[in-house]
């Protein structure tokens, strides 16, 4: 009877560990996603600033001609 109890305890521990790993992996996934989105937003802002600068230069070039 003690063998069955040990098996139950081991299987319960395995299930608990798997559940904990699931939630940890979900948390890490969402953190990674939010970090990636922040980097993309920053890159988009930089690209927009560069495009604005190019437009300004082209407009100045048009006025000078």
N, C-alpha and C positions, 0 to 999 in steps of 0.2 A: 504494500500500500504506500510506503514511503517513496518508492520509485515513481509511482504515478504522480505524487505530489511534487517531486523534484521536476518531473517533466512539465507539469502544469506551470510551475514557477518559471522555468526556463523559457517556455513558450510565451508566457505573459511578459517576461522581461524583453524578449525579442520583439514582441509586438509594440511595447512601450518605446523601445529604442527606435524602431522604424517610424513610429508616429512623431517622435521628437525630431528625427532626421528630416522627415517630410516638412515639418514646419520651419526648421532651420533653413532648409534649401529654398523654400518659398520666400522666406524673409530675405535671404541673400540675393535671390533672383530679382526681387523688386528693388532692392538697393542698387543693384547693378544697372537695372533699367533706368532708374531715376538719375543716376550718375551719367549714363550715356545720353539721356535726353538733355541734361544740363550742358554737357559738352557740345552737343549738336546746336543747341540754342546759342551758345557763345560763339561757335563757328559761324552760324548764320548771321549774327550781329556783325562779326568781323567782315564777312563777305559783303554785307550791305554797306558798311562804311567804306570799303574799298570801291564798290560800285559808285557810291555817291561821289567819292573823290574823282573817279574817272569821268563821271558826267560833268563835274565842275570844270575839270581840265579841258574837256571837249567844248564846253560852252565858252570858256575863256578863249580858246583857240578860234572859235567861230567869230567872236567879237573882234579879235585882233586882225582878222582877214578882211 
